[in-house]
Amino acid sequence: MYLSSALFTGLVPWFIIHANASPLAEANLVERSLPASECAKVTKVISILKVHPEATSFCSSFLGIKTKTETTTTVKTSTVTSTTGTPSTTVVFLPGNPPSSKERREAEALDGAQFEKRENPTYLSGIASTAISSGCECLNLPTLTATTTKTSTKTATTKVPATVTKTVYPCATPVPNRIPTVPYGLASQPPSIAGTQNTRYYLDTPEGASVEACCNLCYFGIPNCLQAFYYSYQGCVVQQPTEVTSTGPGVSSVCPNGQIAGLIYNPDANADPRGTGDMAGPCGQTYNNL
């Protein structure tokens, strides 16, 4: 009995000294308060686990230690915008063709239940599962904590004038001929336009070479285009104001005065038979030709 006791007490200092050999691993792996006689049987396994910091997650999974869930509550203020009044329509003109709809990909269904086969790490290869279990049990594994946040929302409401945005691709190819609707339209003559001037682009110029080029010139190429006219035998004619006496919303390079007050476009129901029709411009206040 005396030799057995000495042998037993001799194991404990060796075990403690060996535990201190890897301070990095010991931060996560510390002996449990178990009888030393039980842990002494798996000292090799414990030594291996201590030099591998990732053994913490492995042993937690191996032993089925459940994650502790903590819930915190935060208060969030959410601003909700509501519209009021009669909606006004804002038209946005974009060059090119509208984007094509993308085909949706269906996710592949998995038949049957999926099972994960647990594999031991390579540093524990050749060691029986019972020894691994005992080695993990001799370590003080931290309980993993998962934090969930519960959000309480306070709602504030802001009222804004009702608006509707309509996106139009007026020069999408092929540009149609002699239709009453966009890109064609008849412009009104509001008081905010002091006068007009016409500029001609012949067939041998890039701007007058086609109805598409003429359309893009009016909508996206020059400032304050009021109308454009394309003739297959002559080219493109664009009409611009000599002076605009108002400034409205939507200022841009093609509409330096924004929406021109009182400029209204109506359908071009009686197009000139010599041309494709009267093209509208991008700076109107109201579009009845859409």
NORMOBEL-V220307 format. One record per pair of residues at least 12 apart in sequence whose ideal C-beta (glycine too) atoms are under 8 Angstrom apart, sorted by sequence separation. I is the first residue (numbers start at 1). GAP is how many residues later the second one is. If there is no record, write none. Layout:
BEGIN
i->[I,I]
gap->[GAP,GAP]
END
This chain:
BEGIN
i->[19,120,170,171,227,248,170,201,215,225,226,244,248,168,207,214,225,226,246,31,214,215,225,226,246,265,15,201,214,222,224,244,246,265,223,224,222,211,217,241,265,29,210,218,224,263,264,15,29,214,217,263,264,265,267,268,208,214,263,264,265,266,267,213,260,262,263,264,265,266,12,15,25,26,29,214,259,260,261,264,265,11,15,18,25,28,258,259,260,25,27,29,208,209,257,259,19,25,29,208,255,8,15,22,25,28,207,208,254,255,8,11,18,21,22,24,207,225,254,21,25,29,196,203,205,223,224,15,19,203,223,224,11,18,183,202,203,222,223,224,193,202,221,223,224,250,177,200,201,220,200,201,219,175,183,200,201,224,175,200,201,226,248,174,199,173,187,198,199,175,187,198,171,198,199,233,197,196,197,229,231,232,171,196,197,231,170,171,196,197,230,231,195,196,229,230,194,195,229,171,193,194,195,170,171,194,229,230,193,194,228,229,193,194,227,228,192,193,227,192,227,228,191,192,227,226,62,225,61,224,225,226,225,224,219,218,58,219,220,58,218,219,215,218,211,214,55,54,193,192,52,98,192,62,63,190,192,193,52,62,98,190,191,192,97,190,63,88,90,92,94,96,190,62,63,88,89,90,91,92,94,95,98,188,190,48,68,70,72,74,76,78,80,82,84,87,88,89,90,91,92,93,94,96,97,188,48,59,65,67,68,69,70,71,72,73,74,75,76,77,78,79,80,81,82,83,84,85,86,87,88,89,90,92,93,95,96,97,187,188,59,66,67,68,69,70,71,72,73,74,75,76,77,78,79,80,81,82,83,84,85,87,89,91,93,187,188,58,63,65,67,68,69,70,71,72,73,74,75,76,77,78,79,80,81,82,83,84,187,188,45,48,65,67,69,71,73,75,77,79,81,83,186,59,83,185,186,55,60,185,186,45,59,185,186,44,184,185,55,60,184,56,45,49,56,181,45,48,49,180,184,180,42,45,46,180,45,49,180,187,42,46,184,186,41,42,46,178,184,185,187,184,185,186,187,39,184,185,38,42,183,184,180,183,187,178,179,182,39,177,178,185,38,177,175,185,34,185,186,34,185,32,182,184,32,31,32,182,31,32,181,182,30,31,170,180,181,29,30,170,29,29,28,28,95,168,95,166,95,93,93,90,90,93,91,91,89,91]
gap->[12,12,12,12,12,12,13,13,13,13,13,13,13,14,14,14,14,14,14,15,15,15,15,15,15,15,16,16,16,16,16,16,16,16,17,17,18,19,19,19,19,20,20,20,20,20,20,21,21,21,21,21,21,21,21,21,22,22,22,22,22,22,22,23,23,23,23,23,23,23,24,24,24,24,24,24,24,24,24,24,24,25,25,25,25,25,25,25,25,26,26,26,26,26,26,26,27,27,27,27,27,28,28,28,28,28,28,28,28,28,29,29,29,29,29,29,29,29,29,30,30,30,30,30,30,30,30,31,31,31,31,31,32,32,32,32,32,32,32,32,33,33,33,33,33,33,34,34,34,34,35,35,35,36,36,36,36,36,37,37,37,37,37,38,38,39,39,39,39,40,40,40,41,41,41,41,42,43,43,43,43,43,44,44,44,44,45,45,45,45,45,45,46,46,46,46,47,47,47,48,48,48,48,49,49,49,49,49,50,50,50,50,51,51,51,51,52,52,52,53,53,53,54,54,54,55,56,56,57,57,57,57,58,59,60,61,62,62,62,63,63,63,64,64,65,65,66,67,67,68,69,69,69,70,70,70,70,70,71,71,71,71,71,71,72,72,73,73,73,73,73,73,73,74,74,74,74,74,74,74,74,74,74,74,74,75,75,75,75,75,75,75,75,75,75,75,75,75,75,75,75,75,75,75,75,75,76,76,76,76,76,76,76,76,76,76,76,76,76,76,76,76,76,76,76,76,76,76,76,76,76,76,76,76,76,76,76,76,76,76,77,77,77,77,77,77,77,77,77,77,77,77,77,77,77,77,77,77,77,77,77,77,77,77,77,77,77,78,78,78,78,78,78,78,78,78,78,78,78,78,78,78,78,78,78,78,78,78,78,78,79,79,79,79,79,79,79,79,79,79,79,79,79,80,80,80,80,81,81,81,81,82,82,82,82,83,83,83,84,84,84,85,86,86,86,86,87,87,87,87,87,88,89,89,89,89,90,90,91,91,92,92,92,92,93,93,93,93,93,93,93,94,94,94,94,95,95,95,96,96,96,96,97,97,97,98,98,98,99,99,99,99,100,100,101,102,103,103,103,104,104,105,105,105,106,107,107,107,108,108,108,108,109,109,109,109,109,110,110,110,111,112,113,114,121,122,124,124,125,126,127,159,160,189,193,196,198,199]
END
